Amino acid sequence: MEGELNNFAVVWITVLASLCYCHTIPKFIPKGTIRFLCLLPVSILFIFLPLNLTTIHLGATSSFFISWLANFKILLFAFDKGPLFSNPPIPLSLFIPLACLPIKIHHSDKKFRETHNPLKQNTSFLNYVVKILLLGFLIKLYDYTQHFHPNFLLLLYCFHIYFSLELILALFASLARVLMQAELEPQFDEPYLATSLQDFWGKRWNLMVTNILKPTIFEPTRHVFSGLVGRKWAIFPSVLATFFVSGLMHELVFYTYGRQKTRWEVTYFFLIHGLSLGVEIGLKKLLNGKFRLPRMVSGPMSIMYVVVTSFWLFFPPFLRGNADVKGCREFLAFVEFVWNGRLVGPNEMSCPYL
């Protein structure tokens, strides 16, 4: 654990130094190809830098933040686009957290006023409290895994991943909100209330990823294909390309902590959802609002489709990397450090419920 913490410090010191370089570049080099080439070494470094870490909580999280989000933001920044670009330029104190954290500043006064509504803030706080309690309940349920059907255990993992991811991202957003004194957009919007795949992936699930994939993959691909098949139908290859890139980035995150040769299941998972979403969009265009399934039908169908395909393709590589056991051991090692001030290697800890 001590070696992992040392590597973690080195990785993030390197990230901070690299972002300082990226912030300085526009003062000397205008947007375009030359600036892109100047930032390309940082982009390549960010892909491989998190591979110095092997834990889930430090390695996989850093891979998601650095290799994916920060990398894509920097590539947009090379062409004066994305959240890092502003005129006048944003100060370094804002540039760094915006680059390496999964956050986005509100630009809508209406949204800003809504988020400052005391009733809405209290509801949001209560929502997080409930999810923390539910996560604790899930962890307690693992004491009885020997009595569960394997598919029920996978269903528990679905909830566990959702609760953990939302709470972790909300924690980083809260820290960034305090440091930056700015209101930030939420990362999730109750994905279990989705009424379709388009609603789930586009408006509710991990919105920071959606917001960064749209300008980096979706829009450029749509621009290219609009000249070939027309703007109306260019949406289909654009959706597929977006999900394909998402699958590749998930493969990288999984490899960071699992260190196993990929079998491309996660990429297939996202390609299937890209194709499914394309079919859904095509049907909506053909029907043109003449027929629509009731929300009470389309919602559960969409969520069930996500869950079933997750059982089939998303969880096998996740579990082959022993993510459940590693996550448990890392958590216990952290608790041991907090309570006894003693660094313990995650592999030394045992998980009584796994």
ABEGO torsion letter per residue (X at the ends): XAAAAAAAAAAAAAAAAAAAAAAAAAAABBBEAAAAAAAAAAAAAAAAAAAABABAAAAAAAAAAAAAAAAAAAAAAAAGBEAABBOBBBBAAAAAAAAABBBBBBABAAAAAAAABAAAAAAAAAAAAAAAAAAAAAAAAAAAAAABBAAAAAAAAAAAAAAAAAAAAAAAAAAAAAAAGBBBBBABBGAAABABAAAAAAAABGAAAAAAAAAAAAAAAAAAAAAAAEAAAAAAAAAAAAAAAAAAAAAAAAAAAAGBBBAGAAAAAAAAAAAAAAAAAAAAAAAGGABBBBAAAAAAAAAAAAAAAAAAAAAAAAAAAGAAAAAAAAAAAAAAAAAAGBBBBAAABBBAAX
